[in-house]
Amino acid sequence: MDGSEHNPTGDYWEVVPNEKLAFTWEWPNRPDWESLVTIRLRPIDIGTELTLTHEKLPKEDAIEKHRAGWTGWMGELKTYLEEE
């Protein structure tokens, strides 16, 4: 990651404690780029499985940029959880 700050906005569509979080993802400077993020949590033998889906991204370069951003976020989350 390049250290840039990004501040998307959105609305929560569905909140199921300990199971699912779904919300829209919008960039303030690109209102036509509304997409949908869904995070699902599922207990497994060694802890919790997290599945993240980001749908309705407008074009291929946006898909790749968001993939890189989410991958970086997942890496940071993993590091944080390992320190706990």
The first five atom37 places (N, CA, C, CB, O) and aatype in JSON, in Angstrom:
{
  "aatype": [12, 3, 7, 15, 6, 8, 2, 14, 16, 7, 3, 18, 17, 6, 19, 19, 14, 2, 6, 11, 10, 0, 13, 16, 17, 6, 17, 14, 2, 1, 14, 3, 17, 6, 15, 10, 19, 16, 9, 1, 10, 1, 14, 9, 3, 9, 7, 16, 6, 10, 16, 10, 16, 8, 6, 11, 10, 14, 11, 6, 3, 0, 9, 6, 11, 8, 1, 0, 7, 17, 16, 7, 17, 12, 7, 6, 10, 11, 16, 18, 10, 6, 6, 6],
  "atom_mask": [
    [1, 1, 1, 1, 1],
    [1, 1, 1, 1, 1],
    [1, 1, 1, 0, 1],
    [1, 1, 1, 1, 1],
    [1, 1, 1, 1, 1],
    [1, 1, 1, 1, 1],
    [1, 1, 1, 1, 1],
    [1, 1, 1, 1, 1],
    [1, 1, 1, 1, 1],
    [1, 1, 1, 0, 1],
    [1, 1, 1, 1, 1],
    [1, 1, 1, 1, 1],
    [1, 1, 1, 1, 1],
    [1, 1, 1, 1, 1],
    [1, 1, 1, 1, 1],
    [1, 1, 1, 1, 1],
    [1, 1, 1, 1, 1],
    [1, 1, 1, 1, 1],
    [1, 1, 1, 1, 1],
    [1, 1, 1, 1, 1],
    [1, 1, 1, 1, 1],
    [1, 1, 1, 1, 1],
    [1, 1, 1, 1, 1],
    [1, 1, 1, 1, 1],
    [1, 1, 1, 1, 1],
    [1, 1, 1, 1, 1],
    [1, 1, 1, 1, 1],
    [1, 1, 1, 1, 1],
    [1, 1, 1, 1, 1],
    [1, 1, 1, 1, 1],
    [1, 1, 1, 1, 1],
    [1, 1, 1, 1, 1],
    [1, 1, 1, 1, 1],
    [1, 1, 1, 1, 1],
    [1, 1, 1, 1, 1],
    [1, 1, 1, 1, 1],
    [1, 1, 1, 1, 1],
    [1, 1, 1, 1, 1],
    [1, 1, 1, 1, 1],
    [1, 1, 1, 1, 1],
    [1, 1, 1, 1, 1],
    [1, 1, 1, 1, 1],
    [1, 1, 1, 1, 1],
    [1, 1, 1, 1, 1],
    [1, 1, 1, 1, 1],
    [1, 1, 1, 1, 1],
    [1, 1, 1, 0, 1],
    [1, 1, 1, 1, 1],
    [1, 1, 1, 1, 1],
    [1, 1, 1, 1, 1],
    [1, 1, 1, 1, 1],
    [1, 1, 1, 1, 1],
    [1, 1, 1, 1, 1],
    [1, 1, 1, 1, 1],
    [1, 1, 1, 1, 1],
    [1, 1, 1, 1, 1],
    [1, 1, 1, 1, 1],
    [1, 1, 1, 1, 1],
    [1, 1, 1, 1, 1],
    [1, 1, 1, 1, 1],
    [1, 1, 1, 1, 1],
    [1, 1, 1, 1, 1],
    [1, 1, 1, 1, 1],
    [1, 1, 1, 1, 1],
    [1, 1, 1, 1, 1],
    [1, 1, 1, 1, 1],
    [1, 1, 1, 1, 1],
    [1, 1, 1, 1, 1],
    [1, 1, 1, 0, 1],
    [1, 1, 1, 1, 1],
    [1, 1, 1, 1, 1],
    [1, 1, 1, 0, 1],
    [1, 1, 1, 1, 1],
    [1, 1, 1, 1, 1],
    [1, 1, 1, 0, 1],
    [1, 1, 1, 1, 1],
    [1, 1, 1, 1, 1],
    [1, 1, 1, 1, 1],
    [1, 1, 1, 1, 1],
    [1, 1, 1, 1, 1],
    [1, 1, 1, 1, 1],
    [1, 1, 1, 1, 1],
    [1, 1, 1, 1, 1],
    [1, 1, 1, 1, 1]
  ],
  "atom_positions": [
    [[0.84, -1.17, 0.0], [0.0, 0.0, 0.0], [0.88, 1.23, 0.0], [-0.96, 0.0, 1.21], [1.99, 1.23, 0.54]],
    [[0.37, 2.29, -0.61], [1.19, 3.49, -0.77], [1.01, 4.5, 0.35], [0.87, 4.14, -2.08], [1.61, 5.57, 0.31]],
    [[0.2, 4.19, 1.35], [-0.01, 5.1, 2.47], [-1.07, 6.14, 2.22], [0.0, 0.0, 0.0], [-1.33, 6.97, 3.1]],
    [[-1.71, 6.12, 1.05], [-2.78, 7.07, 0.76], [-3.97, 6.8, 1.65], [-3.18, 7.0, -0.73], [-4.24, 5.66, 2.03]],
    [[-4.69, 7.87, 1.97], [-5.9, 7.72, 2.78], [-7.1, 7.68, 1.86], [-6.04, 8.88, 3.81], [-7.22, 8.49, 0.94]],
    [[-7.99, 6.73, 2.1], [-9.2, 6.58, 1.3], [-10.38, 6.55, 2.26], [-9.16, 5.29, 0.41], [-10.34, 5.86, 3.28]],
    [[-11.43, 7.28, 1.94], [-12.57, 7.41, 2.85], [-13.88, 7.11, 2.13], [-12.61, 8.81, 3.46], [-14.64, 8.03, 1.81]],
    [[-14.15, 5.84, 1.86], [-15.44, 5.51, 1.25], [-16.58, 5.7, 2.24], [-15.43, 4.07, 0.72], [-16.37, 5.73, 3.45]],
    [[-17.78, 5.83, 1.71], [-18.98, 5.92, 2.53], [-19.92, 4.79, 2.12], [-19.67, 7.31, 2.37], [-19.62, 4.03, 1.19]],
    [[-21.03, 4.68, 2.79], [-22.01, 3.66, 2.42], [-23.05, 3.48, 3.51], [0.0, 0.0, 0.0], [-23.06, 4.18, 4.52]],
    [[-23.92, 2.53, 3.27], [-25.01, 2.21, 4.19], [-24.96, 0.73, 4.52], [-26.39, 2.61, 3.6], [-24.66, -0.1, 3.67]],
    [[-25.26, 0.42, 5.77], [-25.36, -0.98, 6.17], [-26.67, -1.55, 5.64], [-25.27, -1.14, 7.71], [-27.73, -0.95, 5.83]],
    [[-26.62, -2.7, 5.0], [-27.8, -3.37, 4.48], [-28.25, -4.5, 5.39], [-27.53, -3.9, 3.09], [-29.44, -4.74, 5.57]],
    [[-27.26, -5.19, 5.95], [-27.6, -6.34, 6.79], [-26.53, -6.53, 7.85], [-27.76, -7.62, 5.94], [-25.34, -6.54, 7.56]],
    [[-26.98, -6.69, 9.09], [-26.08, -6.96, 10.21], [-26.64, -8.16, 10.97], [-25.93, -5.7, 11.15], [-27.72, -8.09, 11.55]],
    [[-25.88, -9.24, 10.95], [-26.24, -10.44, 11.71], [-25.06, -10.69, 12.65], [-26.54, -11.71, 10.76], [-24.02, -11.17, 12.2]],
    [[-25.22, -10.38, 13.94], [-24.08, -10.49, 14.86], [-23.38, -11.86, 14.77], [-24.55, -10.26, 16.3], [-24.02, -12.91, 14.76]],
    [[-22.05, -11.79, 14.7], [-21.18, -12.97, 14.65], [-21.34, -13.8, 13.38], [-21.45, -13.83, 15.84], [-20.8, -14.91, 13.31]],
    [[-22.07, -13.29, 12.38], [-22.27, -14.06, 11.15], [-22.05, -13.27, 9.86], [-23.65, -14.63, 11.14], [-21.33, -13.71, 8.97]],
    [[-22.68, -12.09, 9.78], [-22.68, -11.41, 8.48], [-22.79, -9.9, 8.64], [-23.83, -11.92, 7.61], [-23.5, -9.4, 9.51]],
    [[-22.07, -9.19, 7.76], [-22.15, -7.74, 7.66], [-22.15, -7.41, 6.18], [-20.96, -7.03, 8.42], [-21.22, -7.77, 5.46]],
    [[-23.18, -6.72, 5.72], [-23.27, -6.31, 4.31], [-23.5, -4.81, 4.26], [-24.41, -7.08, 3.56], [-24.33, -4.27, 4.98]],
    [[-22.74, -4.14, 3.37], [-22.85, -2.68, 3.27], [-22.47, -2.2, 1.89], [-21.98, -2.0, 4.33], [-21.7, -2.85, 1.18]],
    [[-23.02, -1.05, 1.51], [-22.62, -0.44, 0.24], [-21.29, 0.24, 0.43], [-23.69, 0.57, -0.27], [-20.91, 0.61, 1.54]],
    [[-20.58, 0.42, -0.67], [-19.25, 1.02, -0.68], [-19.26, 2.06, -1.78], [-18.11, -0.06, -0.9], [-19.39, 1.73, -2.96]],
    [[-19.12, 3.32, -1.39], [-19.18, 4.42, -2.36], [-18.0, 5.35, -2.17], [-20.5, 5.19, -2.23], [-17.61, 5.65, -1.04]],
    [[-17.43, 5.81, -3.28], [-16.38, 6.82, -3.23], [-17.02, 8.18, -3.38], [-15.3, 6.57, -4.33], [-17.8, 8.38, -4.32]],
    [[-16.73, 9.14, -2.49], [-17.36, 10.46, -2.56], [-17.19, 11.14, -3.92], [-16.79, 11.36, -1.49], [-18.09, 11.86, -4.37]],
    [[-16.07, 10.94, -4.58], [-15.83, 11.59, -5.87], [-16.35, 10.76, -7.05], [-14.34, 11.86, -6.05], [-16.23, 11.19, -8.2]],
    [[-16.91, 9.57, -6.79], [-17.43, 8.7, -7.85], [-18.75, 8.07, -7.41], [-16.4, 7.6, -8.2], [-18.8, 6.87, -7.18]],
    [[-19.83, 8.86, -7.3], [-21.11, 8.32, -6.81], [-21.69, 7.22, -7.71], [-22.11, 9.43, -6.67], [-22.53, 6.45, -7.26]],
    [[-21.24, 7.16, -8.95], [-21.73, 6.12, -9.87], [-21.06, 4.77, -9.62], [-21.5, 6.55, -11.31], [-21.39, 3.78, -10.28]],
    [[-20.12, 4.71, -8.69], [-19.37, 3.49, -8.4], [-19.87, 2.78, -7.15], [-17.9, 3.8, -8.25], [-19.06, 2.2, -6.43]],
    [[-21.15, 2.8, -6.87], [-21.65, 2.11, -5.68], [-21.49, 0.6, -5.85], [-23.13, 2.48, -5.41], [-21.91, 0.03, -6.86]],
    [[-20.89, -0.03, -4.87], [-20.71, -1.47, -4.9], [-21.18, -2.04, -3.57], [-19.22, -1.84, -5.18], [-21.61, -1.3, -2.68]],
    [[-21.09, -3.35, -3.43], [-21.6, -4.02, -2.24], [-20.52, -4.91, -1.64], [-22.86, -4.84, -2.57], [-19.92, -5.73, -2.34]],
    [[-20.28, -4.76, -0.34], [-19.32, -5.57, 0.39], [-20.09, -6.46, 1.36], [-18.26, -4.68, 1.15], [-20.98, -5.99, 2.07]],
    [[-19.75, -7.74, 1.37], [-20.35, -8.68, 2.31], [-19.23, -9.42, 3.03], [-21.31, -9.68, 1.59], [-18.35, -9.99, 2.39]],
    [[-19.28, -9.4, 4.34], [-18.32, -10.12, 5.17], [-19.1, -11.19, 5.93], [-17.54, -9.16, 6.15], [-20.06, -10.89, 6.63]],
    [[-18.66, -12.43, 5.77], [-19.31, -13.55, 6.48], [-18.3, -14.18, 7.43], [-19.86, -14.61, 5.47], [-17.13, -14.33, 7.1]],
    [[-18.77, -14.54, 8.61], [-17.95, -15.21, 9.61], [-18.56, -16.58, 9.88], [-17.85, -14.37, 10.94], [-19.77, -16.73, 10.01]],
    [[-17.67, -17.59, 9.97], [-18.13, -18.95, 10.22], [-17.15, -19.63, 11.15], [-18.29, -19.75, 8.89], [-15.95, -19.65, 10.89]],
    [[-17.67, -20.2, 12.25], [-16.76, -20.9, 13.16], [-16.19, -22.16, 12.49], [-17.49, -21.27, 14.47], [-16.9, -22.91, 11.82]],
    [[-14.9, -22.38, 12.7], [-14.23, -23.6, 12.24], [-13.39, -24.12, 13.4], [-13.35, -23.33, 10.97], [-13.25, -23.45, 14.42]],
    [[-12.83, -25.31, 13.25], [-12.09, -25.96, 14.35], [-10.99, -25.09, 14.93], [-11.5, -27.25, 13.86], [-10.78, -25.09, 16.15]],
    [[-10.27, -24.35, 14.09], [-9.12, -23.59, 14.59], [-9.44, -22.12, 14.86], [-8.0, -23.68, 13.61], [-8.53, -21.35, 15.16]],
    [[-10.71, -21.73, 14.75], [-11.05, -20.33, 15.0], [-12.27, -19.9, 14.2], [0.0, 0.0, 0.0], [-13.34, -20.48, 14.33]],
    [[-12.09, -18.88, 13.38], [-13.19, -18.32, 12.59], [-12.72, -18.11, 11.16], [-13.7, -16.99, 13.21], [-11.64, -17.56, 10.91]],
    [[-13.54, -18.54, 10.22], [-13.27, -18.29, 8.8], [-13.97, -17.0, 8.41], [-13.75, -19.49, 7.9], [-15.16, -16.82, 8.69]],
    [[-13.25, -16.1, 7.76], [-13.79, -14.83, 7.28], [-13.8, -14.88, 5.76], [-12.97, -13.61, 7.81], [-12.77, -15.13, 5.14]],
    [[-14.97, -14.64, 5.17], [-15.09, -14.57, 3.72], [-15.58, -13.17, 3.36], [-16.08, -15.66, 3.17], [-16.6, -12.71, 3.86]],
    [[-14.84, -12.49, 2.5], [-15.18, -11.14, 2.08], [-15.48, -11.17, 0.58], [-14.02, -10.14, 2.4], [-14.69, -11.67, -0.22]],
    [[-16.63, -10.62, 0.22], [-17.02, -10.51, -1.19], [-17.3, -9.05, -1.49], [-18.27, -11.4, -1.51], [-18.03, -8.38, -0.74]],
    [[-16.72, -8.55, -2.57], [-16.95, -7.16, -2.99], [-17.51, -7.22, -4.41], [-15.62, -6.28, -2.92], [-16.79, -7.56, -5.35]],
    [[-18.79, -6.89, -4.56], [-19.5, -7.04, -5.83], [-19.83, -5.69, -6.46], [-20.77, -7.85, -5.63], [-19.82, -4.65, -5.8]],
    [[-20.14, -5.75, -7.74], [-20.65, -4.61, -8.51], [-19.62, -3.51, -8.72], [-21.86, -4.03, -7.83], [-19.98, -2.34, -8.89]],
    [[-18.34, -3.87, -8.7], [-17.32, -2.87, -9.03], [-17.41, -2.56, -10.52], [-15.89, -3.36, -8.64], [-17.66, -3.46, -11.32]],
    [[-17.22, -1.3, -10.91], [-17.57, -0.86, -12.25], [-16.64, -1.31, -13.39], [-17.63, 0.58, -12.26], [-17.1, -1.44, -14.52]],
    [[-15.38, -1.53, -13.12], [-14.49, -1.91, -14.21], [-13.27, -2.65, -13.69], [-14.06, -0.68, -15.01], [-13.0, -2.64, -12.49]],
    [[-12.55, -3.27, -14.59], [-11.46, -4.17, -14.23], [-10.38, -3.52, -13.38], [-10.84, -4.73, -15.47], [-9.91, -4.14, -12.42]],
    [[-9.96, -2.29, -13.69], [-8.92, -1.68, -12.87], [-9.41, -1.4, -11.45], [-8.44, -0.37, -13.52], [-8.63, -1.46, -10.5]],
    [[-10.7, -1.1, -11.29], [-11.25, -0.91, -9.95], [-11.25, -2.23, -9.19], [-12.69, -0.35, -10.03], [-10.98, -2.25, -7.99]],
    [[-11.53, -3.32, -9.87], [-11.5, -4.65, -9.24], [-10.1, -4.94, -8.72], [-11.94, -5.75, -10.23], [-9.94, -5.38, -7.58]],
    [[-9.11, -4.7, -9.53], [-7.73, -4.99, -9.12], [-7.28, -4.09, -7.96], [-6.77, -4.81, -10.3], [-6.62, -4.55, -7.04]],
    [[-7.64, -2.82, -8.01], [-7.26, -1.9, -6.93], [-7.93, -2.29, -5.61], [-7.64, -0.45, -7.3], [-7.3, -2.25, -4.56]],
    [[-9.2, -2.65, -5.68], [-9.9, -3.07, -4.46], [-9.36, -4.4, -3.95], [-11.41, -3.17, -4.71], [-9.25, -4.6, -2.74]],
    [[-9.04, -5.31, -4.85], [-8.44, -6.57, -4.44], [-7.15, -6.33, -3.67], [-8.18, -7.48, -5.67], [-6.91, -6.94, -2.63]],
    [[-6.32, -5.44, -4.19], [-5.06, -5.12, -3.51], [-5.32, -4.47, -2.15], [-4.2, -4.17, -4.39], [-4.64, -4.79, -1.17]],
    [[-6.3, -3.59, -2.08], [-6.63, -2.94, -0.81], [-7.15, -3.92, 0.22], [0.0, 0.0, 0.0], [-6.72, -3.9, 1.37]],
    [[-8.08, -4.79, -0.19], [-8.62, -5.76, 0.75], [-7.56, -6.78, 1.17], [-9.82, -6.49, 0.13], [-7.53, -7.2, 2.33]],
    [[-6.69, -7.16, 0.25], [-5.61, -8.09, 0.59], [-4.7, -7.47, 1.64], [-4.8, -8.49, -0.67], [-4.29, -8.14, 2.59]],
    [[-4.37, -6.2, 1.48], [-3.56, -5.49, 2.47], [-4.25, -5.4, 3.81], [0.0, 0.0, 0.0], [-3.62, -5.58, 4.86]],
    [[-5.54, -5.13, 3.79], [-6.32, -5.06, 5.02], [-6.35, -6.41, 5.73], [-7.75, -4.59, 4.72], [-6.21, -6.48, 6.95]],
    [[-6.53, -7.48, 4.96], [-6.54, -8.82, 5.55], [-5.19, -9.15, 6.19], [-6.9, -9.89, 4.49], [-5.13, -9.76, 7.25]],
    [[-4.11, -8.73, 5.53], [-2.78, -8.95, 6.09], [-2.61, -8.2, 7.41], [0.0, 0.0, 0.0], [-2.05, -8.74, 8.36]],
    [[-3.1, -6.97, 7.46], [-3.01, -6.19, 8.69], [-3.87, -6.81, 9.79], [-3.45, -4.73, 8.43], [-3.47, -6.84, 10.95]],
    [[-5.05, -7.3, 9.43], [-5.92, -7.96, 10.4], [-5.25, -9.22, 10.95], [-7.28, -8.31, 9.77], [-5.29, -9.47, 12.16]],
    [[-4.64, -9.99, 10.07], [-3.95, -11.21, 10.5], [-2.83, -10.87, 11.49], [-3.37, -11.96, 9.27], [-2.69, -11.52, 12.52]],
    [[-2.04, -9.86, 11.18], [-0.96, -9.44, 12.06], [-1.51, -9.0, 13.41], [-0.16, -8.3, 11.41], [-0.98, -9.37, 14.46]],
    [[-2.56, -8.2, 13.38], [-3.17, -7.74, 14.62], [-3.65, -8.91, 15.48], [-4.35, -6.81, 14.32], [-3.41, -8.94, 16.69]],
    [[-4.33, -9.86, 14.86], [-4.87, -10.99, 15.61], [-3.77, -11.89, 16.16], [-5.8, -11.81, 14.73], [-3.94, -12.48, 17.23]],
    [[-2.66, -12.0, 15.45], [-1.54, -12.81, 15.92], [-0.87, -12.17, 17.14], [-0.52, -13.01, 14.81], [-0.28, -12.88, 17.96]],
    [[-0.96, -10.85, 17.25], [-0.36, -10.14, 18.37], [-1.22, -10.21, 19.63], [-0.12, -8.69, 18.0], [-0.72, -10.02, 20.74]],
    [[-2.49, -10.48, 19.48], [-3.42, -10.51, 20.61], [-3.18, -11.7, 21.49], [-4.85, -10.53, 20.13], [-3.88, -11.88, 22.49]]
  ]
}
